[in-house]
Amino acid sequence: MKFLRWISSLFLLLFIVGIIFKAGSNLINIVLILSAFLLVLDMFFQRRKSI
């Protein structure tokens, strides 16, 4: 599930860039929620794989 980790890291980077340049507030919130969801999903699948 390294792919999900890369995508969530990219979204997190976009979130940070959005805050620095004060770009669209609703879009920033959506990107942050999506990034958090993907990280949790990746951790869930990684834990399941190790069991």
mmCIF entry with sequence, helices, sheets and N, C-alpha, C, O atoms, coordinates in Angstrom:
data_MODEL
# 
_entry.id   MODEL 
# 
_entity.id                         1 
_entity.type                       polymer 
_entity.pdbx_number_of_molecules   1 
# 
_entity_poly.entity_id                      1 
_entity_poly.type                           'polypeptide(L)' 
_entity_poly.nstd_linkage                   no 
_entity_poly.nstd_monomer                   no 
_entity_poly.pdbx_seq_one_letter_code       MKFLRWISSLFLLLFIVGIIFKAGSNLINIVLILSAFLLVLDMFFQRRKSI 
_entity_poly.pdbx_seq_one_letter_code_can   MKFLRWISSLFLLLFIVGIIFKAGSNLINIVLILSAFLLVLDMFFQRRKSI 
_entity_poly.pdbx_strand_id                 A 
# 
loop_
_entity_poly_seq.entity_id 
_entity_poly_seq.num 
_entity_poly_seq.mon_id 
_entity_poly_seq.hetero 
1 1  MET n 
1 2  LYS n 
1 3  PHE n 
1 4  LEU n 
1 5  ARG n 
1 6  TRP n 
1 7  ILE n 
1 8  SER n 
1 9  SER n 
1 10 LEU n 
1 11 PHE n 
1 12 LEU n 
1 13 LEU n 
1 14 LEU n 
1 15 PHE n 
1 16 ILE n 
1 17 VAL n 
1 18 GLY n 
1 19 ILE n 
1 20 ILE n 
1 21 PHE n 
1 22 LYS n 
1 23 ALA n 
1 24 GLY n 
1 25 SER n 
1 26 ASN n 
1 27 LEU n 
1 28 ILE n 
1 29 ASN n 
1 30 ILE n 
1 31 VAL n 
1 32 LEU n 
1 33 ILE n 
1 34 LEU n 
1 35 SER n 
1 36 ALA n 
1 37 PHE n 
1 38 LEU n 
1 39 LEU n 
1 40 VAL n 
1 41 LEU n 
1 42 ASP n 
1 43 MET n 
1 44 PHE n 
1 45 PHE n 
1 46 GLN n 
1 47 ARG n 
1 48 ARG n 
1 49 LYS n 
1 50 SER n 
1 51 ILE n 
# 
_struct_asym.id          A 
_struct_asym.entity_id   1 
# 
loop_
_struct_conf.conf_type_id 
_struct_conf.id 
_struct_conf.pdbx_PDB_helix_id 
_struct_conf.beg_label_comp_id 
_struct_conf.beg_label_asym_id 
_struct_conf.beg_label_seq_id 
_struct_conf.pdbx_beg_PDB_ins_code 
_struct_conf.end_label_comp_id 
_struct_conf.end_label_asym_id 
_struct_conf.end_label_seq_id 
_struct_conf.pdbx_end_PDB_ins_code 
_struct_conf.beg_auth_comp_id 
_struct_conf.beg_auth_asym_id 
_struct_conf.beg_auth_seq_id 
_struct_conf.end_auth_comp_id 
_struct_conf.end_auth_asym_id 
_struct_conf.end_auth_seq_id 
_struct_conf.pdbx_PDB_helix_class 
_struct_conf.details 
_struct_conf.pdbx_PDB_helix_length 
HELX_P HELX_P1 AA1 LYS A 2  ? ILE A 20 ? LYS A 2  ILE A 20 1 ? 19 
HELX_P HELX_P2 AA2 SER A 25 ? SER A 50 ? SER A 25 SER A 50 1 ? 26 
# 
_struct_conf_type.id          HELX_P 
_struct_conf_type.criteria    ? 
_struct_conf_type.reference   ? 
# 
loop_
_atom_site.group_PDB 
_atom_site.id 
_atom_site.type_symbol 
_atom_site.label_atom_id 
_atom_site.label_alt_id 
_atom_site.label_comp_id 
_atom_site.label_asym_id 
_atom_site.label_entity_id 
_atom_site.label_seq_id 
_atom_site.pdbx_PDB_ins_code 
_atom_site.Cartn_x 
_atom_site.Cartn_y 
_atom_site.Cartn_z 
_atom_site.occupancy 
_atom_site.B_iso_or_equiv 
_atom_site.pdbx_formal_charge 
_atom_site.auth_seq_id 
_atom_site.auth_comp_id 
_atom_site.auth_asym_id 
_atom_site.auth_atom_id 
_atom_site.pdbx_PDB_model_num 
ATOM 1   N N  . MET A 1 1  ? 0.812   -1.196  0.000  1.00 0.00 ? 1  MET A N  1 
ATOM 2   C CA . MET A 1 1  ? 0.000   0.000   0.000  1.00 0.00 ? 1  MET A CA 1 
ATOM 3   C C  . MET A 1 1  ? 0.860   1.266   0.000  1.00 0.00 ? 1  MET A C  1 
ATOM 4   O O  . MET A 1 1  ? 0.444   2.312   0.499  1.00 0.00 ? 1  MET A O  1 
ATOM 5   N N  . LYS A 1 2  ? 2.028   1.159   -0.549 1.00 0.00 ? 2  LYS A N  1 
ATOM 6   C CA . LYS A 1 2  ? 2.888   2.338   -0.628 1.00 0.00 ? 2  LYS A CA 1 
ATOM 7   C C  . LYS A 1 2  ? 2.266   3.421   -1.500 1.00 0.00 ? 2  LYS A C  1 
ATOM 8   O O  . LYS A 1 2  ? 2.525   4.610   -1.312 1.00 0.00 ? 2  LYS A O  1 
ATOM 9   N N  . PHE A 1 3  ? 1.435   2.994   -2.464 1.00 0.00 ? 3  PHE A N  1 
ATOM 10  C CA . PHE A 1 3  ? 0.799   3.946   -3.360 1.00 0.00 ? 3  PHE A CA 1 
ATOM 11  C C  . PHE A 1 3  ? -0.121  4.894   -2.592 1.00 0.00 ? 3  PHE A C  1 
ATOM 12  O O  . PHE A 1 3  ? -0.129  6.095   -2.859 1.00 0.00 ? 3  PHE A O  1 
ATOM 13  N N  . LEU A 1 4  ? -0.892  4.368   -1.645 1.00 0.00 ? 4  LEU A N  1 
ATOM 14  C CA . LEU A 1 4  ? -1.772  5.218   -0.841 1.00 0.00 ? 4  LEU A CA 1 
ATOM 15  C C  . LEU A 1 4  ? -0.964  6.187   0.008  1.00 0.00 ? 4  LEU A C  1 
ATOM 16  O O  . LEU A 1 4  ? -1.361  7.336   0.202  1.00 0.00 ? 4  LEU A O  1 
ATOM 17  N N  . ARG A 1 5  ? 0.165   5.722   0.509  1.00 0.00 ? 5  ARG A N  1 
ATOM 18  C CA . ARG A 1 5  ? 1.010   6.603   1.315  1.00 0.00 ? 5  ARG A CA 1 
ATOM 19  C C  . ARG A 1 5  ? 1.569   7.748   0.467  1.00 0.00 ? 5  ARG A C  1 
ATOM 20  O O  . ARG A 1 5  ? 1.657   8.881   0.940  1.00 0.00 ? 5  ARG A O  1 
ATOM 21  N N  . TRP A 1 6  ? 1.947   7.460   -0.783 1.00 0.00 ? 6  TRP A N  1 
ATOM 22  C CA . TRP A 1 6  ? 2.445   8.506   -1.678 1.00 0.00 ? 6  TRP A CA 1 
ATOM 23  C C  . TRP A 1 6  ? 1.349   9.523   -1.991 1.00 0.00 ? 6  TRP A C  1 
ATOM 24  O O  . TRP A 1 6  ? 1.589   10.730  -1.972 1.00 0.00 ? 6  TRP A O  1 
ATOM 25  N N  . ILE A 1 7  ? 0.155   9.031   -2.276 1.00 0.00 ? 7  ILE A N  1 
ATOM 26  C CA . ILE A 1 7  ? -0.952  9.936   -2.598 1.00 0.00 ? 7  ILE A CA 1 
ATOM 27  C C  . ILE A 1 7  ? -1.296  10.815  -1.399 1.00 0.00 ? 7  ILE A C  1 
ATOM 28  O O  . ILE A 1 7  ? -1.481  12.023  -1.549 1.00 0.00 ? 7  ILE A O  1 
ATOM 29  N N  . SER A 1 8  ? -1.381  10.220  -0.217 1.00 0.00 ? 8  SER A N  1 
ATOM 30  C CA . SER A 1 8  ? -1.719  11.012  0.964  1.00 0.00 ? 8  SER A CA 1 
ATOM 31  C C  . SER A 1 8  ? -0.609  12.018  1.284  1.00 0.00 ? 8  SER A C  1 
ATOM 32  O O  . SER A 1 8  ? -0.897  13.123  1.744  1.00 0.00 ? 8  SER A O  1 
ATOM 33  N N  . SER A 1 9  ? 0.635   11.656  1.050  1.00 0.00 ? 9  SER A N  1 
ATOM 34  C CA . SER A 1 9  ? 1.735   12.606  1.257  1.00 0.00 ? 9  SER A CA 1 
ATOM 35  C C  . SER A 1 9  ? 1.653   13.762  0.270  1.00 0.00 ? 9  SER A C  1 
ATOM 36  O O  . SER A 1 9  ? 1.922   14.910  0.624  1.00 0.00 ? 9  SER A O  1 
ATOM 37  N N  . LEU A 1 10 ? 1.282   13.455  -0.960 1.00 0.00 ? 10 LEU A N  1 
ATOM 38  C CA . LEU A 1 10 ? 1.111   14.511  -1.959 1.00 0.00 ? 10 LEU A CA 1 
ATOM 39  C C  . LEU A 1 10 ? -0.015  15.453  -1.559 1.00 0.00 ? 10 LEU A C  1 
ATOM 40  O O  . LEU A 1 10 ? 0.125   16.670  -1.677 1.00 0.00 ? 10 LEU A O  1 
ATOM 41  N N  . PHE A 1 11 ? -1.134  14.902  -1.086 1.00 0.00 ? 11 PHE A N  1 
ATOM 42  C CA . PHE A 1 11 ? -2.245  15.740  -0.643 1.00 0.00 ? 11 PHE A CA 1 
ATOM 43  C C  . PHE A 1 11 ? -1.849  16.586  0.560  1.00 0.00 ? 11 PHE A C  1 
ATOM 44  O O  . PHE A 1 11 ? -2.258  17.742  0.668  1.00 0.00 ? 11 PHE A O  1 
ATOM 45  N N  . LEU A 1 12 ? -1.062  16.023  1.459  1.00 0.00 ? 12 LEU A N  1 
ATOM 46  C CA . LEU A 1 12 ? -0.597  16.778  2.615  1.00 0.00 ? 12 LEU A CA 1 
ATOM 47  C C  . LEU A 1 12 ? 0.314   17.920  2.178  1.00 0.00 ? 12 LEU A C  1 
ATOM 48  O O  . LEU A 1 12 ? 0.244   19.017  2.732  1.00 0.00 ? 12 LEU A O  1 
ATOM 49  N N  . LEU A 1 13 ? 1.162   17.670  1.194  1.00 0.00 ? 13 LEU A N  1 
ATOM 50  C CA . LEU A 1 13 ? 2.025   18.717  0.656  1.00 0.00 ? 13 LEU A CA 1 
ATOM 51  C C  . LEU A 1 13 ? 1.191   19.821  0.004  1.00 0.00 ? 13 LEU A C  1 
ATOM 52  O O  . LEU A 1 13 ? 1.477   21.004  0.187  1.00 0.00 ? 13 LEU A O  1 
ATOM 53  N N  . LEU A 1 14 ? 0.162   19.438  -0.756 1.00 0.00 ? 14 LEU A N  1 
ATOM 54  C CA . LEU A 1 14 ? -0.727  20.429  -1.361 1.00 0.00 ? 14 LEU A CA 1 
ATOM 55  C C  . LEU A 1 14 ? -1.449  21.244  -0.291 1.00 0.00 ? 14 LEU A C  1 
ATOM 56  O O  . LEU A 1 14 ? -1.667  22.443  -0.464 1.00 0.00 ? 14 LEU A O  1 
ATOM 57  N N  . PHE A 1 15 ? -1.814  20.605  0.800  1.00 0.00 ? 15 PHE A N  1 
ATOM 58  C CA . PHE A 1 15 ? -2.458  21.301  1.910  1.00 0.00 ? 15 PHE A CA 1 
ATOM 59  C C  . PHE A 1 15 ? -1.528  22.365  2.489  1.00 0.00 ? 15 PHE A C  1 
ATOM 60  O O  . PHE A 1 15 ? -1.950  23.494  2.737  1.00 0.00 ? 15 PHE A O  1 
ATOM 61  N N  . ILE A 1 16 ? -0.273  22.007  2.703  1.00 0.00 ? 16 ILE A N  1 
ATOM 62  C CA . ILE A 1 16 ? 0.695   22.947  3.269  1.00 0.00 ? 16 ILE A CA 1 
ATOM 63  C C  . ILE A 1 16 ? 0.950   24.108  2.310  1.00 0.00 ? 16 ILE A C  1 
ATOM 64  O O  . ILE A 1 16 ? 1.030   25.260  2.734  1.00 0.00 ? 16 ILE A O  1 
ATOM 65  N N  . VAL A 1 17 ? 1.076   23.806  1.020  1.00 0.00 ? 17 VAL A N  1 
ATOM 66  C CA . VAL A 1 17 ? 1.270   24.863  0.020  1.00 0.00 ? 17 VAL A CA 1 
ATOM 67  C C  . VAL A 1 17 ? 0.048   25.773  -0.024 1.00 0.00 ? 17 VAL A C  1 
ATOM 68  O O  . VAL A 1 17 ? 0.186   26.989  -0.153 1.00 0.00 ? 17 VAL A O  1 
ATOM 69  N N  . GLY A 1 18 ? -1.141  25.196  0.080  1.00 0.00 ? 18 GLY A N  1 
ATOM 70  C CA . GLY A 1 18 ? -2.372  25.992  0.093  1.00 0.00 ? 18 GLY A CA 1 
ATOM 71  C C  . GLY A 1 18 ? -2.440  26.931  1.278  1.00 0.00 ? 18 GLY A C  1 
ATOM 72  O O  . GLY A 1 18 ? -2.923  28.057  1.155  1.00 0.00 ? 18 GLY A O  1 
ATOM 73  N N  . ILE A 1 19 ? -1.963  26.481  2.421  1.00 0.00 ? 19 ILE A N  1 
ATOM 74  C CA . ILE A 1 19 ? -1.957  27.352  3.602  1.00 0.00 ? 19 ILE A CA 1 
ATOM 75  C C  . ILE A 1 19 ? -0.940  28.474  3.431  1.00 0.00 ? 19 ILE A C  1 
ATOM 76  O O  . ILE A 1 19 ? -1.214  29.623  3.778  1.00 0.00 ? 19 ILE A O  1 
ATOM 77  N N  . ILE A 1 20 ? 0.232   28.144  2.898  1.00 0.00 ? 20 ILE A N  1 
ATOM 78  C CA . ILE A 1 20 ? 1.277   29.155  2.731  1.00 0.00 ? 20 ILE A CA 1 
ATOM 79  C C  . ILE A 1 20 ? 0.815   30.260  1.784  1.00 0.00 ? 20 ILE A C  1 
ATOM 80  O O  . ILE A 1 20 ? 1.021   31.442  2.060  1.00 0.00 ? 20 ILE A O  1 
ATOM 81  N N  . PHE A 1 21 ? 0.189   29.878  0.665  1.00 0.00 ? 21 PHE A N  1 
ATOM 82  C CA . PHE A 1 21 ? -0.233  30.865  -0.321 1.00 0.00 ? 21 PHE A CA 1 
ATOM 83  C C  . PHE A 1 21 ? -1.681  31.299  -0.149 1.00 0.00 ? 21 PHE A C  1 
ATOM 84  O O  . PHE A 1 21 ? -2.209  32.038  -0.981 1.00 0.00 ? 21 PHE A O  1 
ATOM 85  N N  . LYS A 1 22 ? -2.336  30.845  0.930  1.00 0.00 ? 22 LYS A N  1 
ATOM 86  C CA . LYS A 1 22 ? -3.712  31.206  1.267  1.00 0.00 ? 22 LYS A CA 1 
ATOM 87  C C  . LYS A 1 22 ? -4.663  30.998  0.101  1.00 0.00 ? 22 LYS A C  1 
ATOM 88  O O  . LYS A 1 22 ? -5.426  31.892  -0.266 1.00 0.00 ? 22 LYS A O  1 
ATOM 89  N N  . ALA A 1 23 ? -4.604  29.802  -0.476 1.00 0.00 ? 23 ALA A N  1 
ATOM 90  C CA . ALA A 1 23 ? -5.483  29.447  -1.589 1.00 0.00 ? 23 ALA A CA 1 
ATOM 91  C C  . ALA A 1 23 ? -6.753  28.818  -1.041 1.00 0.00 ? 23 ALA A C  1 
ATOM 92  O O  . ALA A 1 23 ? -6.727  28.218  0.034  1.00 0.00 ? 23 ALA A O  1 
ATOM 93  N N  . GLY A 1 24 ? -7.851  28.941  -1.752 1.00 0.00 ? 24 GLY A N  1 
ATOM 94  C CA . GLY A 1 24 ? -9.198  28.437  -1.459 1.00 0.00 ? 24 GLY A CA 1 
ATOM 95  C C  . GLY A 1 24 ? -9.400  27.637  -0.187 1.00 0.00 ? 24 GLY A C  1 
ATOM 96  O O  . GLY A 1 24 ? -8.843  26.547  -0.049 1.00 0.00 ? 24 GLY A O  1 
ATOM 97  N N  . SER A 1 25 ? -10.176 28.151  0.731  1.00 0.00 ? 25 SER A N  1 
ATOM 98  C CA . SER A 1 25 ? -10.325 27.523  2.042  1.00 0.00 ? 25 SER A CA 1 
ATOM 99  C C  . SER A 1 25 ? -11.078 26.197  1.990  1.00 0.00 ? 25 SER A C  1 
ATOM 100 O O  . SER A 1 25 ? -10.683 25.252  2.673  1.00 0.00 ? 25 SER A O  1 
ATOM 101 N N  . ASN A 1 26 ? -12.144 26.095  1.207  1.00 0.00 ? 26 ASN A N  1 
ATOM 102 C CA . ASN A 1 26 ? -12.893 24.834  1.143  1.00 0.00 ? 26 ASN A CA 1 
ATOM 103 C C  . ASN A 1 26 ? -12.059 23.731  0.511  1.00 0.00 ? 26 ASN A C  1 
ATOM 104 O O  . ASN A 1 26 ? -12.108 22.583  0.954  1.00 0.00 ? 26 ASN A O  1 
ATOM 105 N N  . LEU A 1 27 ? -11.307 24.066  -0.503 1.00 0.00 ? 27 LEU A N  1 
ATOM 106 C CA . LEU A 1 27 ? -10.465 23.072  -1.167 1.00 0.00 ? 27 LEU A CA 1 
ATOM 107 C C  . LEU A 1 27 ? -9.393  22.552  -0.215 1.00 0.00 ? 27 LEU A C  1 
ATOM 108 O O  . LEU A 1 27 ? -9.082  21.361  -0.225 1.00 0.00 ? 27 LEU A O  1 
ATOM 109 N N  . ILE A 1 28 ? -8.833  23.424  0.595  1.00 0.00 ? 28 ILE A N  1 
ATOM 110 C CA . ILE A 1 28 ? -7.810  23.013  1.552  1.00 0.00 ? 28 ILE A CA 1 
ATOM 111 C C  . ILE A 1 28 ? -8.392  22.022  2.554  1.00 0.00 ? 28 ILE A C  1 
ATOM 112 O O  . ILE A 1 28 ? -7.746  21.028  2.887  1.00 0.00 ? 28 ILE A O  1 
ATOM 113 N N  . ASN A 1 29 ? -9.608  22.283  3.037  1.00 0.00 ? 29 ASN A N  1 
ATOM 114 C CA . ASN A 1 29 ? -10.234 21.369  3.995  1.00 0.00 ? 29 ASN A CA 1 
ATOM 115 C C  . ASN A 1 29 ? -10.518 20.016  3.367  1.00 0.00 ? 29 ASN A C  1 
ATOM 116 O O  . ASN A 1 29 ? -10.321 18.986  4.011  1.00 0.00 ? 29 ASN A O  1 
ATOM 117 N N  . ILE A 1 30 ? -10.974 19.999  2.133  1.00 0.00 ? 30 ILE A N  1 
ATOM 118 C CA . ILE A 1 30 ? -11.255 18.739  1.443  1.00 0.00 ? 30 ILE A CA 1 
ATOM 119 C C  . ILE A 1 30 ? -9.971  17.942  1.253  1.00 0.00 ? 30 ILE A C  1 
ATOM 120 O O  . ILE A 1 30 ? -9.959  16.728  1.455  1.00 0.00 ? 30 ILE A O  1 
ATOM 121 N N  . VAL A 1 31 ? -8.897  18.611  0.867  1.00 0.00 ? 31 VAL A N  1 
ATOM 122 C CA . VAL A 1 31 ? -7.612  17.931  0.661  1.00 0.00 ? 31 VAL A CA 1 
ATOM 123 C C  . VAL A 1 31 ? -7.097  17.358  1.978  1.00 0.00 ? 31 VAL A C  1 
ATOM 124 O O  . VAL A 1 31 ? -6.572  16.244  2.000  1.00 0.00 ? 31 VAL A O  1 
ATOM 125 N N  . LEU A 1 32 ? -7.239  18.099  3.074  1.00 0.00 ? 32 LEU A N  1 
ATOM 126 C CA . LEU A 1 32 ? -6.783  17.606  4.372  1.00 0.00 ? 32 LEU A CA 1 
ATOM 127 C C  . LEU A 1 32 ? -7.587  16.386  4.810  1.00 0.00 ? 32 LEU A C  1 
ATOM 128 O O  . LEU A 1 32 ? -7.012  15.414  5.300  1.00 0.00 ? 32 LEU A O  1 
ATOM 129 N N  . ILE A 1 33 ? -8.899  16.421  4.642  1.00 0.00 ? 33 ILE A N  1 
ATOM 130 C CA . ILE A 1 33 ? -9.740  15.281  5.016  1.00 0.00 ? 33 ILE A CA 1 
ATOM 131 C C  . ILE A 1 33 ? -9.404  14.069  4.161  1.00 0.00 ? 33 ILE A C  1 
ATOM 132 O O  . ILE A 1 33 ? -9.320  12.954  4.675  1.00 0.00 ? 33 ILE A O  1 
ATOM 133 N N  . LEU A 1 34 ? -9.213  14.273  2.869  1.00 0.00 ? 34 LEU A N  1 
ATOM 134 C CA . LEU A 1 34 ? -8.866  13.173  1.973  1.00 0.00 ? 34 LEU A CA 1 
ATOM 135 C C  . LEU A 1 34 ? -7.512  12.571  2.340  1.00 0.00 ? 34 LEU A C  1 
ATOM 136 O O  . LEU A 1 34 ? -7.343  11.352  2.318  1.00 0.00 ? 34 LEU A O  1 
ATOM 137 N N  . SER A 1 35 ? -6.566  13.415  2.672  1.00 0.00 ? 35 SER A N  1 
ATOM 138 C CA . SER A 1 35 ? -5.240  12.934  3.058  1.00 0.00 ? 35 SER A CA 1 
ATOM 139 C C  . SER A 1 35 ? -5.304  12.118  4.348  1.00 0.00 ? 35 SER A C  1 
ATOM 140 O O  . SER A 1 35 ? -4.687  11.057  4.442  1.00 0.00 ? 35 SER A O  1 
ATOM 141 N N  . ALA A 1 36 ? -6.037  12.601  5.327  1.00 0.00 ? 36 ALA A N  1 
ATOM 142 C CA . ALA A 1 36 ? -6.171  11.866  6.586  1.00 0.00 ? 36 ALA A CA 1 
ATOM 143 C C  . ALA A 1 36 ? -6.868  10.528  6.365  1.00 0.00 ? 36 ALA A C  1 
ATOM 144 O O  . ALA A 1 36 ? -6.471  9.518   6.946  1.00 0.00 ? 36 ALA A O  1 
ATOM 145 N N  . PHE A 1 37 ? -7.899  10.514  5.532  1.00 0.00 ? 37 PHE A N  1 
ATOM 146 C CA . PHE A 1 37 ? -8.618  9.273   5.235  1.00 0.00 ? 37 PHE A CA 1 
ATOM 147 C C  . PHE A 1 37 ? -7.695  8.255   4.571  1.00 0.00 ? 37 PHE A C  1 
ATOM 148 O O  . PHE A 1 37 ? -7.720  7.076   4.923  1.00 0.00 ? 37 PHE A O  1 
ATOM 149 N N  . LEU A 1 38 ? -6.889  8.699   3.620  1.00 0.00 ? 38 LEU A N  1 
ATOM 150 C CA . LEU A 1 38 ? -5.981  7.779   2.939  1.00 0.00 ? 38 LEU A CA 1 
ATOM 151 C C  . LEU A 1 38 ? -4.901  7.242   3.876  1.00 0.00 ? 38 LEU A C  1 
ATOM 152 O O  . LEU A 1 38 ? -4.519  6.076   3.770  1.00 0.00 ? 38 LEU A O  1 
ATOM 153 N N  . LEU A 1 39 ? -4.407  8.071   4.784  1.00 0.00 ? 39 LEU A N  1 
ATOM 154 C CA . LEU A 1 39 ? -3.412  7.593   5.748  1.00 0.00 ? 39 LEU A CA 1 
ATOM 155 C C  . LEU A 1 39 ? -4.002  6.540   6.682  1.00 0.00 ? 39 LEU A C  1 
ATOM 156 O O  . LEU A 1 39 ? -3.355  5.535   6.976  1.00 0.00 ? 39 LEU A O  1 
ATOM 157 N N  . VAL A 1 40 ? -5.234  6.771   7.149  1.00 0.00 ? 40 VAL A N  1 
ATOM 158 C CA . VAL A 1 40 ? -5.888  5.792   8.021  1.00 0.00 ? 40 VAL A CA 1 
ATOM 159 C C  . VAL A 1 40 ? -6.150  4.505   7.259  1.00 0.00 ? 40 VAL A C  1 
ATOM 160 O O  . VAL A 1 40 ? -5.948  3.415   7.794  1.00 0.00 ? 40 VAL A O  1 
ATOM 161 N N  . LEU A 1 41 ? -6.595  4.618   6.024  1.00 0.00 ? 41 LEU A N  1 
ATOM 162 C CA . LEU A 1 41 ? -6.850  3.443   5.196  1.00 0.00 ? 41 LEU A CA 1 
ATOM 163 C C  . LEU A 1 41 ? -5.562  2.653   4.974  1.00 0.00 ? 41 LEU A C  1 
ATOM 164 O O  . LEU A 1 41 ? -5.571  1.424   5.035  1.00 0.00 ? 41 LEU A O  1 
ATOM 165 N N  . ASP A 1 42 ? -4.472  3.342   4.720  1.00 0.00 ? 42 ASP A N  1 
ATOM 166 C CA . ASP A 1 42 ? -3.182  2.684   4.519  1.00 0.00 ? 42 ASP A CA 1 
ATOM 167 C C  . ASP A 1 42 ? -2.729  1.978   5.793  1.00 0.00 ? 42 ASP A C  1 
ATOM 168 O O  . ASP A 1 42 ? -2.231  0.854   5.733  1.00 0.00 ? 42 ASP A O  1 
ATOM 169 N N  . MET A 1 43 ? -2.897  2.624   6.939  1.00 0.00 ? 43 MET A N  1 
ATOM 170 C CA . MET A 1 43 ? -2.507  1.996   8.199  1.00 0.00 ? 43 MET A CA 1 
ATOM 171 C C  . MET A 1 43 ? -3.367  0.768   8.483  1.00 0.00 ? 43 MET A C  1 
ATOM 172 O O  . MET A 1 43 ? -2.862  -0.225  9.006  1.00 0.00 ? 43 MET A O  1 
ATOM 173 N N  . PHE A 1 44 ? -4.645  0.818   8.150  1.00 0.00 ? 44 PHE A N  1 
ATOM 174 C CA . PHE A 1 44 ? -5.540  -0.320  8.357  1.00 0.00 ? 44 PHE A CA 1 
ATOM 175 C C  . PHE A 1 44 ? -5.106  -1.510  7.514  1.00 0.00 ? 44 PHE A C  1 
ATOM 176 O O  . PHE A 1 44 ? -5.032  -2.631  8.016  1.00 0.00 ? 44 PHE A O  1 
ATOM 177 N N  . PHE A 1 45 ? -4.820  -1.277  6.236  1.00 0.00 ? 45 PHE A N  1 
ATOM 178 C CA . PHE A 1 45 ? -4.402  -2.369  5.364  1.00 0.00 ? 45 PHE A CA 1 
ATOM 179 C C  . PHE A 1 45 ? -3.017  -2.892  5.733  1.00 0.00 ? 45 PHE A C  1 
ATOM 180 O O  . PHE A 1 45 ? -2.754  -4.086  5.593  1.00 0.00 ? 45 PHE A O  1 
ATOM 181 N N  . GLN A 1 46 ? -2.139  -2.028  6.197  1.00 0.00 ? 46 GLN A N  1 
ATOM 182 C CA . GLN A 1 46 ? -0.804  -2.458  6.597  1.00 0.00 ? 46 GLN A CA 1 
ATOM 183 C C  . GLN A 1 46 ? -0.889  -3.335  7.850  1.00 0.00 ? 46 GLN A C  1 
ATOM 184 O O  . GLN A 1 46 ? -0.186  -4.341  7.947  1.00 0.00 ? 46 GLN A O  1 
ATOM 185 N N  . ARG A 1 47 ? -1.728  -2.967  8.790  1.00 0.00 ? 47 ARG A N  1 
ATOM 186 C CA . ARG A 1 47 ? -1.884  -3.757  10.010 1.00 0.00 ? 47 ARG A CA 1 
ATOM 187 C C  . ARG A 1 47 ? -2.497  -5.112  9.677  1.00 0.00 ? 47 ARG A C  1 
ATOM 188 O O  . ARG A 1 47 ? -2.088  -6.132  10.231 1.00 0.00 ? 47 ARG A O  1 
ATOM 189 N N  . ARG A 1 48 ? -3.462  -5.126  8.788  1.00 0.00 ? 48 ARG A N  1 
ATOM 190 C CA . ARG A 1 48 ? -4.121  -6.367  8.399  1.00 0.00 ? 48 ARG A CA 1 
ATOM 191 C C  . ARG A 1 48 ? -3.140  -7.299  7.688  1.00 0.00 ? 48 ARG A C  1 
ATOM 192 O O  . ARG A 1 48 ? -3.199  -8.516  7.862  1.00 0.00 ? 48 ARG A O  1 
ATOM 193 N N  . LYS A 1 49 ? -2.245  -6.729  6.894  1.00 0.00 ? 49 LYS A N  1 
ATOM 194 C CA . LYS A 1 49 ? -1.264  -7.535  6.160  1.00 0.00 ? 49 LYS A CA 1 
ATOM 195 C C  . LYS A 1 49 ? -0.263  -8.185  7.116  1.00 0.00 ? 49 LYS A C  1 
ATOM 196 O O  . LYS A 1 49 ? 0.183   -9.304  6.864  1.00 0.00 ? 49 LYS A O  1 
ATOM 197 N N  . SER A 1 50 ? 0.096   -7.509  8.200  1.00 0.00 ? 50 SER A N  1 
ATOM 198 C CA . SER A 1 50 ? 1.102   -8.030  9.122  1.00 0.00 ? 50 SER A CA 1 
ATOM 199 C C  . SER A 1 50 ? 0.549   -9.109  10.051 1.00 0.00 ? 50 SER A C  1 
ATOM 200 O O  . SER A 1 50 ? 1.322   -9.841  10.669 1.00 0.00 ? 50 SER A O  1 
ATOM 201 N N  . ILE A 1 51 ? -0.761  -9.216  10.159 1.00 0.00 ? 51 ILE A N  1 
ATOM 202 C CA . ILE A 1 51 ? -1.365  -10.219 11.054 1.00 0.00 ? 51 ILE A CA 1 
ATOM 203 C C  . ILE A 1 51 ? -1.302  -11.587 10.445 1.00 0.00 ? 51 ILE A C  1 
ATOM 204 O O  . ILE A 1 51 ? -1.761  -12.555 11.052 1.00 0.00 ? 51 ILE A O  1 
# 
